[in-house]
Amino acid sequence: MLLRTRFYIPPVKPEHLLRSGLIERLQNTQGSQLVLISAPAGYGKTTLVSQWLHTYSQSFAWLIVDSQQALAEVFWQHIIGALQTIIADIGQQALAVLPTQGIEAAVISLLNDLDRLDIAQESDHAYTLVMDDFHKAESDEILSSLNLFLDHLPPSLRIVMTVRQDPKLALARRRANGQLIELQQADLAFNAKECQDFLQKKLQTNISLDIAQQVSLATEGWVTGIQLSAMSSLEGIPKDKNLNRDMADYLFEEVFSQQPQPLQDFLLFSACVEKFCPALTNSLCNIEHSYHVIKELEVANLFIIALDNHRSWYRYHDLFRQFLQLHFQTLSQQQQQALHLTAANWFEENGYYELAFQHSLILKDWCRCEQLFNNIVQEKIDLGLNNSFFYLLEKLPSNIAESVSKKASKAFNIPFMPAPHSIPVANSSASQSKTASTQRDIDDLTQPLIEPLTKRETEVMALVQKGLSNKDIAEQLFISLNTLKVHIRNLYGKMGVKNRTQALLLIHPKG
């Protein structure tokens, strides 16, 4: 007997934000018989489809897919059961032949029924069949039979799938033939305005667009992250990118714990670096097939983001990486140090000296930090970026920083820069403080500033001081240009300036 509750569409809740733009995109799917909504857990896939079907009057069948339907025979019984909620006698013959003649015969029988029904319809997409959480029941037999079903689907029926990972349904061919409409993580992520509307609705209070922008950036538009942040924060608004307990619990239960142990290990080991490529993760995980594992993560939508068009470098969603780093701490101290050492070695061997420097800092390998600093200085001088490297000194203990700076000044004939910890704080009454000429003096501006700079804004300003372009800054910090522009706008506002020149003059006053 089929459980009827599997065929119930989730209700549209008043607290859910209506995604009007996405709903319009879904409605305008003429000629595309497969609609695929693919994104990680918590991006509002099911809610969106429910809103769409409720917004536009149409005949639809809804099937909540789960692991109990992993057997192809059971899956097709449920598909027919769902269709019968809108077409009472559809698929009776298919159900009859299923036990005796097999899956393919039943699918062909169902297609013949639908074809006869199609003749009576005056327009395409008269009916919509939703397979919610289809990823839970994927099997080779189901995929094979579903490909057959989709290849011969009559125009009157449209299939909508919500998935956490792209199914193996000849998607490339369907894209090329214009038979596929897709919404992915980037499409479902909340922008600042949507975040503002959601928070105001959720918290029943006015939220400025600037605050909403901060929340959107902190969560990278992850809908559940925004909701959990609002629920967990005392004021209802997250002020930074910190992972809270509710988010951690959600990511563990819905994402991490559902992965096989080798993949869990890969996620933990690779989380010790800010960005990674297959060659690096091969070293970290002591494997030779990282390329395939990373592609598996991409297909599975496991909060992984490509950093270039060639898909050679990747990072994790910031909140997901925080979650992984939290669990990284459960590894033994010896194992953690070994991974950081591996990362430092790989980055140095491949010429990524600043990244090697970061891991050497964690290891407190001051001798190596000094050598890497010298490599960085040489590299920057060769590029004509003099004085663009002293911000690294503030990461070192003051006595180490002073020693490193003295040695570098002699070796490269550059001015000695005192340890950042010894620089006096600027006078708060000055309209334009007479600060020293290096990046570390950004912190000294916090008193006369309207509001202290965040850690990320300080990093941005340091790179502005280096003379880097917005594009170069975004690449170095692994953020988008739009995100960078928001940070720059915010730090200009806090510094009381209107442009880059004024900001630099504030830190490097004339005279």
Order of alpha helices (4+ residues) and beta strands (2+ residues): alpha-beta-alpha-beta-alpha-alpha-alpha-beta-alpha-beta-alpha-beta-alpha-alpha-alpha-alpha-alpha-alpha-alpha-alpha-beta-beta-alpha-alpha-alpha-alpha-alpha-alpha-alpha-alpha-alpha
